[in-house]
Amino acid sequence: MKKYTFTEKIDTRSGFGAGLAELGRTNENVVALCADLIGSLKMNTFIEENPDRFFQIGIAEANMMGIAAGLTIGGKIPFTGTFANFSTARVYDQIRQSIAYSGKNVKICASHAGLTLGEDGATHQTLEDIGMMKMLPGMVVINPCDYNQTKAATIAIAEHEGPVYLRFGRPAVPVFMPEDEKFEIGKAIQLTEGSDVTIVATGHLVWEALQASEQLEAMGISAEVINIHTIKPLDEEAILKSVAKTNCIVTAEEHNILGGLGESVARTLSLKNPVPQEYVAVNDSFGESGTPAQLMEKYDLNDKAVIAAVKRVLDRK
């Protein structure tokens, strides 16, 4: 089995900042808007290099979405930046009416997603955003796993015509994806090959799934790990091809068990190849204050939880 290692940990929001800076140098139509969180979104380099293409909106997220929608009419490609909770729940009406309904070319870039926002607690954490955004017709939903993939995704979505929700995080996490790997919207990446169980993971849970697969191998269990960076459109072909071999699946995500990746996978399987499925996700609750590591442990979002889910699904196989 292929082994994945890392030499450093970097937060995925820095990958967004690096990707946005590169777009600033290569695509003159890219503009950026922020709701008073420049440092948190790592937008500084873009602003320093392109001060006339940046708009500080202040703590007025709904207004930011309306302005972004308007900028597309003049051919601009606006990237909005704030926390994931404020990028979705606070402005859902504006996104639905002004962006999604008319297919505006806005890139909604959301940092500090999931439980790993950490000490700021439940009011700032969001575990419902993937579900909210994937239900909007025409909205692409992307949740990359590390710095390199977030940077590549940021660059790639500028070429996509239509609204995109790009979700990333606050904590430093292992950098393990190749720096030069092309990012293809809607195309899953198979990381390991296996025959006993399929594990599909997204975001921070991809690394945990890889760690779990190594431990499972030592137990004599062959796990196929797939990185689902695009939740909508979902790469159904990759999932169905894998479960045709393994006949069971585990989904892993830093999101509510309701409405996220797991439910999208379940729908695909129920229609095309019903097999046993187990979930690693937050079990329909809000978060709380704590360090990212403490919260991932308490809410069962780690390699141990993936291994336990694999054992459960194999018992049902």
C-alpha positions as CSV (number, residue, x, y, z in Angstrom):
1,M,0.0,0.0,0.0
2,K,1.2,3.5,-0.8
3,K,2.4,5.4,2.2
4,Y,1.7,9.1,2.7
5,T,4.0,11.2,4.8
6,F,4.4,14.9,5.5
7,T,7.2,17.3,6.3
8,E,5.2,20.2,7.6
9,K,1.8,21.4,8.7
10,I,0.1,24.4,7.3
11,D,-3.4,25.7,7.6
12,T,-5.6,25.3,4.5
13,R,-6.6,29.0,4.7
14,S,-3.0,29.8,3.8
15,G,-3.4,27.7,0.7
16,F,-6.4,29.9,-0.2
17,G,-4.3,33.0,0.3
18,A,-1.5,31.7,-1.9
19,G,-3.9,30.7,-4.6
20,L,-5.6,34.1,-4.5
21,A,-2.3,35.9,-4.8
22,E,-1.3,33.8,-7.8
23,L,-4.7,34.6,-9.5
24,G,-4.0,38.3,-8.8
25,R,-0.9,38.0,-10.9
26,T,-2.4,35.9,-13.8
27,N,-6.1,36.9,-14.1
28,E,-6.9,40.6,-14.2
29,N,-10.6,40.0,-13.8
30,V,-10.2,38.4,-10.3
31,V,-11.3,40.8,-7.5
32,A,-11.5,40.1,-3.8
33,L,-14.0,41.2,-1.1
34,C,-13.7,40.7,2.6
35,A,-15.9,41.2,5.7
36,D,-13.3,42.6,8.0
37,L,-11.2,39.4,8.3
38,I,-8.2,40.1,6.0
39,G,-5.7,38.4,8.2
40,S,-7.9,35.4,9.0
41,L,-8.5,34.8,5.3
42,K,-4.8,35.4,4.4
43,M,-5.7,38.0,1.7
44,N,-2.8,40.3,2.5
45,T,-0.5,39.5,-0.4
46,F,-3.4,39.9,-2.9
47,I,-4.2,43.3,-1.4
48,E,-0.6,44.5,-1.4
49,E,-0.2,43.6,-5.0
50,N,-3.6,44.6,-6.3
51,P,-5.0,47.4,-4.0
52,D,-7.4,48.6,-6.7
53,R,-9.0,45.1,-7.0
54,F,-9.8,44.7,-3.3
55,F,-13.0,45.9,-1.5
56,Q,-13.2,46.0,2.3
57,I,-16.9,45.7,3.0
58,G,-16.7,45.6,6.8
59,I,-19.0,43.5,9.0
60,A,-21.7,43.5,6.4
61,E,-21.7,40.0,4.9
62,A,-25.1,40.3,3.2
63,N,-24.0,43.5,1.5
64,M,-20.8,41.8,0.4
65,M,-22.7,39.0,-1.4
66,G,-24.9,41.6,-3.2
67,I,-21.8,43.6,-4.3
68,A,-20.1,40.5,-5.5
69,A,-23.1,39.5,-7.6
70,G,-23.1,43.0,-9.1
71,L,-19.4,42.9,-10.0
72,T,-20.0,39.8,-12.1
73,I,-22.2,41.8,-14.5
74,G,-19.1,43.8,-15.5
75,G,-17.1,40.6,-16.2
76,K,-15.3,40.5,-12.9
77,I,-14.7,37.3,-11.0
78,P,-15.3,38.1,-7.3
79,F,-13.9,36.0,-4.5
80,T,-15.6,36.8,-1.2
81,G,-13.9,36.0,2.1
82,T,-15.2,35.5,5.7
83,F,-15.8,32.6,8.2
84,A,-17.8,29.7,6.9
85,N,-20.6,30.4,9.3
86,F,-20.9,34.0,8.1
87,S,-20.4,32.9,4.4
88,T,-23.5,30.7,4.5
89,A,-26.0,30.9,7.4
90,R,-25.8,34.7,7.9
91,V,-26.2,35.4,4.1
92,Y,-28.2,32.4,2.8
93,D,-31.0,34.6,1.4
94,Q,-28.6,36.8,-0.5
95,I,-26.7,33.8,-1.9
96,R,-29.9,32.1,-3.0
97,Q,-31.6,35.1,-4.5
98,S,-28.7,37.2,-5.9
99,I,-26.1,34.6,-6.8
100,A,-27.4,31.0,-7.2
101,Y,-30.8,31.8,-8.7
102,S,-29.2,33.8,-11.5
103,G,-26.1,31.7,-11.8
104,K,-23.7,34.6,-11.0
105,N,-20.0,33.8,-11.3
106,V,-19.2,34.4,-7.6
107,K,-16.6,32.4,-5.6
108,I,-17.7,32.1,-2.0
109,C,-14.6,31.4,0.0
110,A,-15.2,30.2,3.5
111,S,-12.5,29.8,6.2
112,H,-12.7,28.5,9.7
113,A,-15.1,25.7,8.7
114,G,-16.2,22.8,10.9
115,L,-15.3,22.0,14.6
116,T,-11.6,22.8,14.1
117,L,-12.3,26.6,14.3
118,G,-11.7,25.5,18.0
119,E,-11.9,27.9,20.9
120,D,-14.4,30.3,19.4
121,G,-17.1,27.7,20.0
122,A,-20.4,26.7,18.6
123,T,-21.6,30.2,17.5
124,H,-18.7,30.5,15.1
125,Q,-18.3,26.8,14.1
126,T,-20.5,25.6,11.3
127,L,-21.4,22.0,10.7
128,E,-24.3,22.6,8.4
129,D,-22.7,24.6,5.5
130,I,-22.1,21.8,3.1
131,G,-25.7,20.8,3.3
132,M,-27.0,24.3,2.9
133,M,-24.8,25.0,-0.1
134,K,-25.2,21.8,-2.0
135,M,-29.0,22.2,-2.0
136,L,-28.7,25.3,-4.1
137,P,-29.2,24.5,-7.8
138,G,-26.0,25.1,-9.8
139,M,-23.7,25.6,-6.8
140,V,-20.4,23.8,-6.9
141,V,-19.2,22.7,-3.4
142,I,-15.5,22.0,-2.8
143,N,-13.8,21.0,0.5
144,P,-10.0,20.4,-0.1
145,C,-7.8,18.5,2.3
146,D,-4.5,20.3,2.7
147,Y,-2.5,23.5,1.8
148,N,-1.5,22.3,-1.7
149,Q,-5.0,21.1,-2.7
150,T,-6.6,24.3,-1.3
151,K,-4.2,26.5,-3.3
152,A,-4.9,24.4,-6.5
153,A,-8.6,24.5,-5.9
154,T,-8.6,28.3,-5.5
155,I,-6.9,28.7,-8.8
156,A,-9.1,26.2,-10.6
157,I,-12.4,27.7,-9.5
158,A,-11.6,31.0,-11.3
159,E,-11.9,29.1,-14.6
160,H,-15.3,27.6,-13.7
161,E,-18.2,29.7,-14.9
162,G,-20.8,29.8,-12.2
163,P,-21.1,30.0,-8.4
164,V,-18.7,28.0,-6.2
165,Y,-18.6,27.4,-2.4
166,L,-14.9,26.8,-1.4
167,R,-14.6,25.6,2.2
168,F,-11.3,25.5,4.2
169,G,-10.0,25.6,7.8
170,R,-8.0,27.3,10.5
171,P,-5.7,24.7,12.1
172,A,-2.3,23.7,10.7
173,V,-2.7,20.2,9.1
174,P,-0.3,17.9,7.3
175,V,0.6,18.8,3.8
176,F,0.7,15.5,1.9
177,M,-0.8,16.1,-1.6
178,P,1.6,16.8,-4.5
179,E,2.2,20.4,-5.1
180,D,1.9,20.1,-8.8
181,E,-1.2,17.9,-8.9
182,K,-3.9,19.4,-11.2
183,F,-7.2,20.1,-9.5
184,E,-10.2,18.9,-11.5
185,I,-13.6,20.0,-10.2
186,G,-15.8,16.9,-9.7
187,K,-13.0,14.4,-10.1
188,A,-12.1,12.3,-7.0
189,I,-8.6,11.2,-6.3
190,Q,-7.9,7.6,-5.3
191,L,-5.1,7.6,-2.7
192,T,-4.7,3.9,-1.9
193,E,-5.9,0.7,-3.5
194,G,-7.8,-1.8,-1.5
195,S,-10.2,-4.7,-1.7
196,D,-12.0,-5.0,1.7
197,V,-13.6,-1.6,2.3
198,T,-13.9,1.8,0.6
199,I,-13.2,4.9,2.6
200,V,-14.3,8.2,1.1
201,A,-13.2,11.3,3.0
202,T,-13.2,15.0,2.5
203,G,-11.3,17.9,4.0
204,H,-9.4,17.3,7.3
205,L,-10.7,13.7,7.4
206,V,-8.7,12.7,4.4
207,W,-5.4,12.6,6.4
208,E,-7.2,10.7,9.2
209,A,-8.5,8.2,6.7
210,L,-5.0,7.6,5.4
211,Q,-3.7,7.1,8.9
212,A,-6.5,4.6,9.6
213,S,-5.8,2.7,6.4
214,E,-2.2,2.0,7.5
215,Q,-3.4,0.7,10.8
216,L,-6.1,-1.4,9.1
217,E,-3.4,-2.9,6.8
218,A,-1.5,-4.0,9.9
219,M,-4.8,-5.8,11.0
220,G,-5.1,-7.5,7.6
221,I,-7.8,-5.2,6.3
222,S,-7.3,-3.8,2.8
223,A,-8.8,-0.3,2.6
224,E,-9.2,1.8,-0.5
225,V,-9.1,5.5,0.4
226,I,-10.6,8.1,-2.0
227,N,-10.2,11.9,-1.5
228,I,-13.6,13.5,-2.3
229,H,-12.5,17.2,-2.6
230,T,-15.7,18.1,-4.6
231,I,-18.9,17.2,-2.9
232,K,-21.0,18.7,-5.7
233,P,-20.8,17.6,-8.4
234,L,-20.0,14.2,-6.8
235,D,-17.7,11.8,-8.6
236,E,-20.2,8.9,-8.6
237,E,-18.2,6.9,-11.1
238,A,-15.2,6.7,-8.7
239,I,-17.3,5.7,-5.8
240,L,-19.3,3.0,-7.7
241,K,-16.2,1.6,-9.2
242,S,-14.6,1.2,-5.8
243,V,-17.6,-0.3,-4.0
244,A,-18.0,-2.8,-6.9
245,K,-14.8,-4.3,-5.5
246,T,-15.2,-3.8,-1.8
247,N,-19.0,-4.1,-1.3
248,C,-19.0,-1.7,1.6
249,I,-18.1,1.9,2.4
250,V,-17.3,4.4,5.1
251,T,-17.7,8.1,4.6
252,A,-15.7,10.6,6.7
253,E,-16.3,14.4,7.1
254,E,-16.0,17.3,9.5
255,H,-19.7,18.1,9.2
256,N,-23.1,17.2,10.5
257,I,-24.0,13.6,9.7
258,L,-27.2,15.1,8.1
259,G,-26.8,16.9,4.8
260,G,-23.1,16.3,4.1
261,L,-20.9,14.0,2.0
262,G,-22.3,10.9,3.6
263,E,-25.8,11.6,2.5
264,S,-24.7,12.4,-1.0
265,V,-22.9,9.0,-1.2
266,A,-25.9,7.2,0.4
267,R,-28.2,8.6,-2.3
268,T,-25.9,7.4,-5.1
269,L,-25.6,4.0,-3.6
270,S,-29.4,3.6,-2.9
271,L,-30.1,4.3,-6.6
272,K,-27.2,2.4,-8.2
273,N,-25.6,-0.2,-5.9
274,P,-26.9,-0.5,-2.3
275,V,-24.1,-1.7,0.0
276,P,-23.5,-1.3,3.7
277,Q,-22.4,2.2,4.7
278,E,-21.1,3.7,8.0
279,Y,-20.5,7.3,8.8
280,V,-17.8,9.3,10.5
281,A,-19.4,12.7,11.2
282,V,-20.8,14.9,13.9
283,N,-23.9,13.2,15.2
284,D,-26.5,16.0,14.7
285,S,-25.2,18.4,17.4
286,F,-23.6,21.8,17.6
287,G,-19.9,22.1,18.6
288,E,-18.3,23.7,21.6
289,S,-15.1,25.5,22.7
290,G,-11.9,23.5,22.8
291,T,-8.7,23.0,20.9
292,P,-9.1,21.4,17.4
293,A,-7.4,18.2,18.6
294,Q,-9.7,18.0,21.7
295,L,-12.8,18.5,19.6
296,M,-11.8,16.0,16.9
297,E,-11.3,13.5,19.7
298,K,-14.5,14.2,21.5
299,Y,-16.7,14.2,18.4
300,D,-15.1,11.1,16.9
301,L,-13.5,12.7,13.9
302,N,-10.1,11.0,13.7
303,D,-8.3,7.8,12.6
304,K,-9.7,5.8,15.6
305,A,-13.3,6.7,14.6
306,V,-12.6,5.7,11.0
307,I,-11.2,2.3,12.1
308,A,-14.3,1.7,14.3
309,A,-16.6,2.6,11.4
310,V,-14.7,0.1,9.2
311,K,-15.1,-2.7,11.7
312,R,-18.8,-1.9,11.9
313,V,-19.4,-1.9,8.2
314,L,-17.3,-5.1,7.7
315,D,-19.6,-6.8,10.3
316,R,-22.6,-5.9,8.1
317,K,-21.0,-6.9,4.8
